Amino acid sequence: MSVRRSVIIGTGSYLPQQVLTNADLAARIDTSDEWIQERTGIRRRHIAAAGEFTSDLGAEAARRALAAAGLTPNDIDLIVVATATPDQTFPAVATVIQHKLGMLHGVAFDVAAVCSGFLYALTVTDSLLQSGAHNRALVIGAETFSRLLDWEDRTTAVLFGDGAGAIVMEAQAQPGSTASDRGVLACRLHSDGRYNDLLHVDGGPGSTGTTGKLRMKGKEVFRHAVTNLSSVMGEVLEVASLTPADVAWVVPHQANLRILEATAKKLNLAPERVVVTVDSHANTSAASVPLALDVAVRDGRIQRGDLLLLEAMGGGFTWGAAAVRW
């Protein structure tokens, strides 16, 4: 008996033209290229230009994903955008992107789960496609995180960058076996609001009336990230009746190279099977998973039939993982 699966049929990404290297940062704050690379693995990041908004980045990533899928905006009936840096408090960035793509139909809305946002958006979209409510969707992670940074705080200013990634998902009939089906095989999400103070922005329209700046207690976040991510990755594999040996590629949230390595080690996953872009993109929050996915698809690493394990953790705390057959 066949089942309805959400299959990824196209990927795209966009990075702003301006590149900010570690050396550039060292000229502005008390840090060094060696210090940053040793602790994070980051060498450079992209920064949005003045007048370049989250919706601009997301719309361009969406256009590239549509081109890869051989589709036009008229073929899409749902847009879900994950972002913590909307152009405005409202309306949703998704509706702005809908307009920029020239779409006069369909449904568009945002999901807010910070760095886990793309996994949340993927899971929500998968449910809507499986239900039959929609047939083809754009799922976008887009951020201009540089605008939340305190550029005097070297512990956070060096970690983040701007960018966007997008996928096109299509509901397709599949045989009903996780061993052979393409598409999303399993998703699992979690949150725990007790840890707000470990990773948050110290402002908001409903509290201070300001955007605020990002604040983080890095050591505590690192510890929770390794534990939570390895746990949810194991959970999603168990739900899908898969093992780490089945995984061709881990496509993780690109927060810190040491987190990527420690998480893979906990599941006995070979480090060479982890897609790493944190060195050149830094942490792009909700954009990091689709950005890394697009890189690995376009350079040929990811091949038809590969089992992918996507994972992310962000402020809240929120975290999640998904098993996807390419």
C-alpha positions in Angstrom: 0.0 0.0 0.0 1.5 3.3 -1.1 1.9 6.3 1.3 2.1 10.0 0.7 5.6 11.4 1.3 7.1 14.9 1.2 9.9 14.6 -1.3 12.6 17.3 -1.7 12.9 18.0 -5.4 15.0 21.2 -5.4 17.4 23.2 -3.3 18.7 26.7 -3.5 20.7 29.2 -1.4 21.9 32.8 -1.3 24.7 34.5 0.6 25.2 38.3 0.6 28.2 39.6 -1.3 30.0 41.2 1.6 32.4 38.8 3.3 33.7 39.5 6.8 36.8 37.6 7.7 38.3 36.8 11.1 41.1 39.2 10.3 38.5 42.0 9.6 36.9 41.3 13.1 40.3 41.3 14.7 40.8 44.9 13.5 37.6 45.9 15.3 37.5 43.9 18.5 39.8 42.1 20.9 40.1 38.8 19.0 42.2 36.9 16.5 41.8 34.5 13.6 43.6 31.8 15.6 41.3 32.3 18.6 38.1 32.2 16.6 39.1 29.1 14.5 40.4 27.2 17.5 37.1 27.6 19.4 34.5 27.6 16.5 36.1 26.5 13.2 34.8 29.7 11.6 37.0 31.6 9.1 34.6 34.0 7.6 30.9 34.9 7.3 28.6 36.9 4.9 26.9 40.1 6.0 23.8 41.6 4.4 24.2 45.1 2.8 22.3 48.1 4.0 18.9 47.9 2.5 19.2 44.1 2.0 16.5 42.4 4.1 15.7 38.8 5.2 13.0 38.7 2.6 15.5 39.6 -0.2 17.8 36.7 0.8 14.9 34.3 1.2 13.3 35.2 -2.2 16.6 34.7 -4.0 17.2 31.3 -2.4 13.6 30.4 -3.3 14.1 31.3 -7.0 17.2 29.1 -7.1 15.4 26.2 -5.5 12.5 26.6 -7.9 14.9 26.6 -10.9 16.6 23.5 -9.6 13.2 21.8 -9.4 12.2 23.0 -12.8 9.1 24.8 -11.4 7.7 28.3 -11.3 6.0 30.2 -8.4 2.7 29.3 -9.9 3.4 25.6 -9.2 3.7 26.3 -5.4 0.7 26.5 -3.0 2.5 26.9 0.3 5.4 28.9 1.6 6.8 28.4 5.1 9.7 30.6 6.3 11.8 30.0 9.4 13.4 33.2 10.7 14.2 35.1 13.8 15.0 38.3 11.9 11.9 39.4 10.1 11.9 42.5 8.0 9.1 43.9 10.2 7.3 42.8 13.3 4.5 42.0 10.9 3.5 40.9 8.3 5.2 37.6 8.0 8.4 37.4 5.9 6.7 34.6 4.0 4.1 36.9 2.7 6.7 39.4 1.6 8.6 36.7 -0.2 5.3 35.5 -1.8 4.8 39.0 -3.2 8.5 39.2 -4.4 8.0 35.9 -6.2 4.9 37.2 -7.9 2.6 34.7 -6.3 -1.1 35.7 -6.0 -2.3 32.5 -4.6 -1.6 29.9 -1.9 -0.7 30.2 1.8 2.4 31.8 3.4 3.4 32.1 7.0 6.5 32.2 9.3 7.8 29.8 11.9 9.9 31.1 14.9 12.2 28.6 16.5 15.5 30.4 16.0 18.3 28.0 14.9 15.9 25.1 14.9 13.4 27.0 12.8 14.1 25.1 9.6 13.5 21.7 11.2 10.3 23.1 12.7 9.2 24.5 9.3 10.1 21.2 7.6 8.1 19.2 10.1 5.0 21.5 9.8 5.2 21.4 6.0 5.6 17.7 5.9 2.4 17.4 8.0 0.5 19.7 5.6 1.7 17.9 2.5 0.9 14.4 4.0 -2.6 15.6 4.9 -3.4 16.5 1.4 -4.0 20.2 2.3 -1.2 21.2 0.0 0.8 19.6 -2.8 4.0 21.7 -3.4 5.8 23.9 -0.9 8.7 26.2 -0.5 10.4 25.8 2.9 12.9 28.6 3.5 15.3 29.5 6.3 16.5 33.1 6.0 18.3 35.3 8.4 20.0 38.7 8.8 21.4 37.8 12.2 24.2 40.4 12.0 21.5 43.0 12.9 21.0 41.3 16.3 24.7 41.3 17.3 26.5 43.4 19.8 29.6 44.1 17.9 31.5 44.9 21.1 30.9 41.4 22.5 33.6 39.1 21.0 32.0 36.0 22.4 29.0 36.4 20.1 30.0 38.8 17.3 32.4 36.2 15.8 29.8 33.4 15.6 27.1 34.6 13.3 26.5 35.5 9.7 23.6 36.2 7.2 22.2 34.0 4.5 19.2 31.9 3.2 18.5 28.4 2.0 15.4 27.0 0.5 13.9 23.7 -0.6 11.0 22.7 -2.8 8.9 19.9 -1.3 6.4 17.9 -3.3 3.8 15.3 -2.1 4.4 12.0 -3.9 3.1 8.5 -3.6 5.8 6.2 -2.3 5.8 2.4 -1.7 5.6 2.7 2.1 9.0 1.3 3.1 11.6 3.4 4.9 14.2 1.3 3.2 13.2 2.6 -0.2 10.9 5.5 0.1 12.1 8.9 -1.0 11.2 12.0 1.1 10.8 12.7 4.8 10.7 9.5 6.7 10.5 10.8 10.3 10.7 14.1 12.2 11.0 14.8 15.9 10.9 18.2 17.7 11.5 19.3 21.3 11.5 22.5 23.3 12.3 23.4 26.9 11.6 27.0 28.0 13.6 26.8 31.2 16.8 27.8 29.4 15.7 31.1 28.0 18.5 33.0 29.7 21.3 30.9 28.2 20.5 32.0 24.6 18.2 34.9 24.0 17.8 38.5 22.7 17.4 41.1 25.4 14.5 43.0 23.7 11.3 42.7 21.8 8.3 44.7 20.7 6.1 43.4 23.6 8.7 44.1 26.3 11.3 46.8 25.6 9.9 48.1 22.3 13.3 47.6 20.8 14.9 44.8 18.8 17.5 44.0 21.4 20.9 42.2 21.1 21.8 38.6 21.2 23.1 37.3 24.6 24.6 33.8 25.1 26.3 31.7 27.7 28.4 29.6 25.4 29.7 26.9 27.7 26.2 26.0 28.9 24.7 26.1 25.4 27.5 23.8 24.1 26.8 21.2 26.8 23.1 21.2 26.1 23.6 21.1 22.3 25.7 18.0 22.3 23.3 16.1 24.6 20.1 17.2 23.0 21.2 16.8 19.4 22.7 13.4 19.8 19.5 12.3 21.7 17.1 13.6 19.1 19.1 12.1 16.2 19.0 8.7 17.9 15.3 9.2 18.5 14.4 10.0 14.9 16.5 7.0 13.6 14.6 4.7 16.0 11.2 6.0 14.9 12.2 5.4 11.3 13.6 1.9 12.1 17.0 3.0 10.9 20.5 2.9 12.5 23.6 5.2 12.3 25.1 2.8 9.8 22.2 3.7 7.3 23.1 7.4 7.3 24.9 8.6 4.3 25.2 12.3 5.4 24.5 14.3 8.5 23.4 17.8 7.5 23.6 19.7 10.8 23.0 23.2 12.1 26.3 25.0 11.6 26.8 26.5 15.1 30.3 25.4 16.0 32.7 22.8 14.6 33.3 21.3 18.0 29.5 20.7 18.5 29.3 19.0 15.1 32.3 16.8 15.9 31.1 15.9 19.4 27.5 15.2 18.3 28.7 12.9 15.5 31.0 11.1 17.9 28.2 10.3 20.4 26.4 8.4 17.6 29.5 6.8 16.2 29.0 8.7 12.9 32.2 9.2 10.9 33.2 12.9 10.8 33.7 12.7 7.0 30.0 12.0 6.7 29.1 15.4 8.3 28.4 18.3 5.9 30.4 21.2 7.3 30.0 24.8 6.1 30.5 26.6 9.4 34.0 27.6 8.3 32.7 29.8 5.5 29.2 30.7 6.5 29.4 30.8 10.4 26.1 30.4 12.2 23.3 31.6 10.0 20.6 30.4 12.4 17.5 29.0 10.6 19.3 29.3 7.3 22.2 27.0 8.2 20.7 23.6 7.5 19.2 24.4 4.1 22.4 26.3 3.1 24.6 23.3 4.0 22.1 21.0 2.2 22.3 23.1 -1.0 26.1 23.1 -0.9 26.3 19.3 -0.6 23.6 18.7 -3.3 25.3 21.0 -5.8 28.8 19.7 -5.3 27.6 16.1 -5.9 28.1 14.7 -2.4 24.5 13.9 -1.9 23.2 11.3 -4.4 19.8 9.8 -5.1 18.8 7.3 -2.5 21.1 8.7 0.2 19.7 8.8 3.7 20.2 12.3 5.3 19.9 13.1 8.9 19.1 16.8 9.5 19.4 18.3 13.0 19.5 21.7 14.8 19.2 23.3 18.2 18.4 26.9 19.0 17.3 29.4 21.6 14.3 28.5 23.7 15.7 25.9 23.9 14.3 24.2 20.8 15.8 21.3 18.9 14.8 18.7 16.4 15.9 16.2 13.7 14.6 14.7 10.5 15.5 11.6 8.5 15.1 12.2 4.8 15.8 9.9 1.8 17.1 11.9 -1.1 
